[in-house]
Amino acid sequence: MRILSLLLFVLASTTLRAQSVSVWKHVMRPDFSFDLYFYSLADSDTTPKNDRDARIDLLHWGSSTGMNLPFVEIADDLTAGLSPNVGLTLALSSVVPAVTLELPVYATLKFNTDATWKGSKTPVGLSAGIGYHHTVYGLVKGGTFVSFGRPVIMAELNFGKRRSEMGLIKFRYTQALGSHTEVFPGTSGGQDGQIVFTRSGFHLVFTPAY
């Protein structure tokens, strides 16, 4: 986490030195995403994946918006930058209805396509990232909200031509590293309970202003 925090700090510091015009250009080119998150809620971190009595797998769908801010040019059509995002999801479950607020931020490496403001002559691009993903998870029936964050990795395949009607289309995969354990105090002196959260996601991202 210290290395990740240092990386994000260095990239954020670079933002202050970047040309303001260039930064604002990228701010005016937002991403819009349709998101599918796969959440698993288990009794413990040793619960087998096929134990249906101690684990519930939930499919969340939702949408988000974000920005691609490539600040450091490493080579032609290869840049490092930041990608902050914010989104809302709803669990597709009548057994455990839930809502989430998703707040991921990635430190990115981008090649071709949206690596630079002017785009690329090549209509295919790649992106990779590592970052921090904060979640506010709301269990609707119990009125319980759990707030937690985990390191996250991201991989992306991009397609698009500059100034085209479709803009830029991105197929993104994200995976939280590790799990989060939330402990709930027992009632009336009873034994404490816990939920172990794990998460991954697929995202269809559009950049219409590309």
N, C-alpha and C positions, 0 to 999 in steps of 0.2 A: 504493500500500500504506500510506503514511503517513496518508492521509485515512481509509482503512478502519479502520486501527488506532485512530485518534483517535475515530472514530464508535463503535466497539465499547467503547472506554474510557469514553466519556461515558455510554453506555447502561448499562454495568456499574456506574458510579458512581451512576447513578440507582437501581439495584437496592438499594443500601445505604440509600437514603433512603425507599424504598417501604415501605408498611405490610407488616409481616411476615405478618399474617393473609392479606392478599390474595395475596402471593407464594406462600405455602404452599398456598392453594387451587388455584393454577395448577399447582404441582408435583404435586398429587394428581389432575390431569387429563391424563395422558400421551397422546401420539400413538403409534399402532402402524402400521407401514408395510410394504407389499409393494413391493419396489424392482426396477426393471429399469435396469441401467447399460449404456451402449453405449461400450465402450472400443475405441480404435484404437491399435495398436502398429506404428510405422513405422520404417524405417531412418533417415529424416531428416524435417525439417519441411517439405521441399519435395517429398516423395513424393506423386505424384498419387493421388487417392482410389481410382482404378480400377486401380492397380498391385498386382495380387495377389501378385507375387513379392517385393515390398518392404514390404507392409503386411498386417497381420492384423487383422480386425475381430472382436471378441469380445462376446458378449452375456452379461452377468452378471445373475444373479437372486439375491435375498436378502431380508432383512427388517431393520428398524431400529426403534428407539424414540426418541422425542424429547419436547420440551416446548415449549409456547407460553407465553412470558412477556411480556405486553404491559404495559409499565411507564409509558409517557408518553402521556397522553390529549391528543390534538391537537384533536379535535372529537367530537361525538356519534357513537359507533360508529366512530371512527377513532383508532387508537393506533399507537405505535411500540414496538418491543420486541426481544427476542432469542428465537431458536429453536435451541438446541443439540440435536444428534442423534448417535447412534452405531449402526452397523449392520455386518453381515457379508454378503458375497456369494460366490457360486461361479460360475466361468465355465462356460457350456454348450458346452464344446468338448473333444473327445478329442485334438485336435492340440496345443493349448496349455492344459492344465488350470491353473487359477489360482484363488486365493482373495484376498479383500481385506477389510481393516478400513477402514470409512468413518467419518470424523469431521467432518461439516460443522456449521458454526454460522452462522446468518443474522441480520443486523440487518433487522427486518421492519417493513413498514407493513401494517396489517390494517384492512379495512373490513367492517362488519357481522359476522354469525356470531360467531366467537371473538375479535373485537377486544376484548371485555370479558368479565369473568367471568359477568355476567348474561345474556350472549348478545344476540341481536337479534330483533326482531319479524319481520324479513325473513329468510327461510330460505336466501338466497343471499348469499355473501360473496366478497370478493377479497383476495388477499394478494400482496405483492411483497417481494423481499428481495435483499440483497447481503451477501456474507460470505466466509468462508475455509473451504475443504474440504481436509482432510488425509487422505491415503490411504496405507495400508501394503499394497503389492501383492506377493503371493507367487506366484512361478512354481514350481509343484509339482515338475516334472520336474528342474529344475536346483537346487532348494532355495535359490533366490535371492529375497531380499526387497528391495524398493525402497520407500523412504519419501519422499513428496513432498507438497507442498501447492500449491493454486492458488486465486486468487480465483474466486468463483462467483456466479451470479445465479440467482434463483428466482422463479417465477410460479405462482400457485395459484388454483383455483376451488373454492369450498366450498359444500356443501349440507347442510342439517340444521335440525331444530327442537329447542329445548331440551327436555330430559327425554324425548326420544323413544326408542323401542326401538333404532333404528339409530344414534343419536348423530349425530356430524358426520362427513361424508365429504369428503375433500379430494383433488382431482386436481392433482398438483404436477409441474412441469417444472423441471429444473435443467440448467445449462450452465456448465462450467468455462471460464474466460477464458484463452485461450492454451493452451500445451502445456508439458509437462515433458520435458526431455531427460536421460536417465540414461546416463552413460558407463561402460563396462566395460573395465578394463585388459586388453590382449591377453596371451595366455599365451605363455611362452617367447620374449618379446621381439617377439611379433607385433603387428599393428596393433590399436589400440583399436577397440572396437565401441560401438554406442549404440542405445538404443531411445527413440523419441519417443512419449509417452503423451498422448492426448486423451480427453475424457470428456463424456458428457451422460447424462441420466437421466429416466425417468418413474416416478412414485411414486403408489400408491394408499394414502391415509392415512386411518386411522379414529381418531376420538376418542370412544370408547364412553361416557365419563363426561360428555359435553356436556349 
